[in-house]
Amino acid sequence: MNKLFSFLAGALSGALVGAVTGLLLTPASGADLKADVAARIAAAKEEFRTAYDETYKAKETEYQQLKEA
């Protein structure tokens, strides 16, 4: 039990130190980072939607061909 507590305490303190270090060494302001993250999320959503639409159309065409055969 003592080993588990020591491990959890070390992991938690390491995560805290890493988070603080990351915030202090970030080269952009918080607003810039939020805008960048929002832009990346929007781009990922658009890319996913495009891939989904293409796959859906391809599978729909394949289904129609199988249905007619």
C-alpha positions in Angstrom: 0.0 0.0 0.0 2.9 2.3 0.8 4.4 1.7 -2.6 1.1 2.6 -4.3 0.8 5.8 -2.4 4.4 6.8 -3.2 3.8 6.1 -6.9 0.6 8.1 -7.0 2.2 11.0 -5.1 5.1 11.0 -7.5 2.9 10.8 -10.6 0.7 13.6 -9.4 3.6 15.9 -8.4 5.3 15.1 -11.8 2.1 16.0 -13.7 1.8 19.2 -11.7 5.4 20.2 -12.4 5.0 19.4 -16.0 1.8 21.4 -16.4 3.3 24.5 -14.7 6.5 24.2 -16.7 4.5 24.0 -19.9 2.5 27.0 -19.0 5.5 29.1 -18.1 7.5 28.2 -21.2 4.7 28.6 -23.7 5.7 31.1 -26.4 2.2 32.3 -27.1 -0.5 34.0 -25.0 -3.5 32.1 -23.7 -5.8 33.7 -26.3 -3.4 32.8 -29.1 -3.3 29.2 -27.9 -7.0 29.0 -27.6 -7.5 30.4 -31.1 -4.9 27.9 -32.5 -6.5 25.0 -30.8 -9.9 26.0 -32.0 -8.6 26.4 -35.6 -7.0 22.9 -35.4 -10.2 21.4 -34.1 -12.2 23.0 -36.9 -9.8 21.7 -39.5 -9.9 18.2 -38.1 -13.7 18.3 -38.1 -13.8 19.4 -41.7 -11.3 16.7 -42.7 -13.3 14.1 -40.9 -16.5 15.3 -42.5 -14.9 15.2 -46.0 -13.6 11.7 -45.4 -17.0 10.6 -44.1 -18.8 12.0 -47.1 -16.5 10.4 -49.6 -16.7 7.0 -47.9 -20.4 7.2 -47.6 -20.8 8.0 -51.3 -18.4 5.2 -52.3 -20.2 2.7 -50.1 -23.6 3.9 -51.3 -22.5 3.4 -54.9 -21.1 -0.1 -54.1 -24.4 -1.0 -52.4 -26.4 0.1 -55.4 -24.2 -2.0 -57.7 -24.6 -5.0 -55.5 -28.3 -4.5 -55.2 -28.7 -4.4 -59.0 -26.6 -7.5 -59.6 
